[in-house]
């Protein structure tokens, strides 16, 4: 099964396929109100350190676990950029499991 080609960013734009080719991608389930939210700091550093070598972090917000990502795309973007200086790609909210599991999580 190939990686889904229609990955949509938090801003609502598709990620061009070329951006994903020949890359090592770390997809990370994220949530702004989770106890693990400080992981953003490490992810920012990881992305910066290895970006030029063909590695990228892509954050995937999900609100399925304890309603820990209730915000709108704008609220998520504001929070992650102002609190953690996130510059790596964030996708639109997705379901990790259940009947509406996203194609990305079906692939993963």
C-alpha positions as CSV (number, residue, x, y, z in Angstrom):
1,X,0.0,0.0,0.0
2,X,1.6,3.4,-1.0
3,X,1.6,6.5,1.2
4,X,-1.6,8.4,0.6
5,X,-0.9,11.2,-1.9
6,X,-3.6,13.6,-0.6
7,X,-2.1,14.8,2.7
8,X,-3.7,18.1,3.6
9,X,-1.9,20.6,5.9
10,X,-3.4,22.4,8.8
11,X,-3.8,25.4,6.5
12,X,-5.9,23.3,4.1
13,X,-3.4,22.9,1.3
14,X,-2.2,19.6,-0.1
15,X,1.4,18.6,0.4
16,X,3.0,18.3,-3.1
17,X,4.1,14.7,-3.7
18,X,7.6,16.0,-4.6
19,X,8.0,17.2,-1.0
20,X,7.7,13.6,0.2
21,X,9.8,11.8,-2.3
22,X,13.1,10.4,-1.2
23,X,12.5,11.6,2.4
24,X,12.5,9.8,5.7
25,X,9.3,11.0,7.4
26,X,8.4,10.8,11.0
27,X,4.7,11.1,11.4
28,X,3.8,12.1,15.0
29,X,0.4,12.0,16.6
30,X,0.2,15.4,18.4
31,X,-2.3,17.2,20.7
32,X,-2.0,20.7,22.2
33,X,-3.6,19.7,25.6
34,X,-1.8,16.4,26.1
35,X,0.6,15.8,28.9
36,X,3.2,14.9,26.2
37,X,2.9,18.3,24.4
38,X,6.4,19.3,25.4
39,X,7.5,16.7,22.9
40,X,7.2,19.6,20.4
41,X,10.5,21.0,21.6
42,X,12.3,17.8,20.7
43,X,10.5,17.4,17.4
44,X,11.5,21.0,16.4
45,X,15.1,20.2,17.2
46,X,15.0,16.9,15.4
47,X,13.5,18.5,12.3
48,X,16.0,21.3,12.2
49,X,19.0,19.0,12.8
50,X,18.2,16.5,10.0
51,X,16.1,18.5,7.5
52,X,19.0,19.1,5.1
53,X,19.7,15.3,5.1
54,X,16.3,14.3,3.8
55,X,14.4,13.9,7.0
56,X,11.2,15.6,8.1
57,X,8.8,15.6,10.9
58,X,5.1,15.8,10.1
59,X,2.7,16.4,13.0
60,X,-0.7,14.9,12.9
61,X,-3.2,16.4,15.3
62,X,-5.9,14.1,16.7
63,X,-8.8,14.8,19.0
64,X,-9.8,11.2,19.7
65,X,-7.9,10.7,22.9
66,X,-9.5,12.6,25.8
67,X,-10.5,15.5,23.6
68,X,-6.9,16.8,23.9
69,X,-6.9,18.6,20.5
70,X,-10.2,20.5,20.4
71,X,-8.9,23.7,18.7
72,X,-9.5,25.0,15.3
73,X,-6.6,24.8,12.7
74,X,-5.8,28.4,13.5
75,X,-5.7,27.8,17.2
76,X,-3.5,24.8,16.8
77,X,-1.1,26.7,14.5
78,X,-1.0,29.7,16.9
79,X,-0.3,27.5,19.9
80,X,2.4,25.4,18.3
81,X,4.2,28.3,16.7
82,X,4.0,30.7,19.7
83,X,4.8,28.2,22.4
84,X,7.1,25.8,20.7
85,X,8.3,27.6,17.5
86,X,7.0,24.8,15.3
87,X,7.9,25.2,11.7
88,X,7.6,21.6,10.5
89,X,4.4,20.6,8.7
90,X,1.3,20.0,10.6
91,X,-1.5,18.1,8.9
92,X,-5.3,18.6,9.4
93,X,-6.8,16.7,12.3
94,X,-7.2,13.1,11.6
95,X,-8.7,10.0,13.3
96,X,-6.2,7.4,14.3
97,X,-8.7,4.6,14.7
98,X,-12.3,3.7,14.3
99,X,-14.7,3.9,11.4
100,X,-13.3,7.2,10.2
101,X,-9.6,6.3,10.4
102,X,-7.8,8.5,8.0
103,X,-6.1,7.0,4.9
104,X,-2.7,8.0,6.4
105,X,-3.4,6.0,9.6
106,X,-4.7,3.1,7.5
107,X,-1.3,3.1,5.7
108,X,0.7,3.4,8.9
